[in-house]
Amino acid sequence: MDSRILCNFYRCTIESILTGCITAWYGSCIALNRKTLQRLVKTAQNITRTELPSMMEDLYSQRLRKKALRIIKDPHHPGHKLFRLLPSDRRYRSIRTKTTRLGDSFIPQAIRLFNVCASIT
């Protein structure tokens, strides 16, 4: 088959299934699961003979940032109040967590991502 058709099939079906709720589940995946997902993407890349997004981590951070920005911009969203800026107006206030399960969930991960980007600039 033509590689464009195979790539289109991958993007429309497999990638959409993998990234369906990636912001909810990828943060709490163990290393073994992440390695398995990465192997799946690499296999699909070999089958389609095209360059695909190489890292699930990149897809995760892109989707995490996009979803968090939508929440920050919408003052009526229930999670809007969890994104509070520090007095410097550059970094967000981290949420204190007692368990790694909560620490690996969406809001703390998004805050860490934004704070890392803020410290770079």
Buried (B, 14 or more C-beta within 10 A) or exposed (E): EEEEEBBEBBBEEBBEEBBEEBBEEBBBBEEEEBEEBBEEBEEBBEBBEBEBBEEBEEBBBEBBBEBBEEBBEEEEEEBBEBBEEEEEEEBBEEBEEEEEEEBBBBBBBBBBBBBEEBEEE
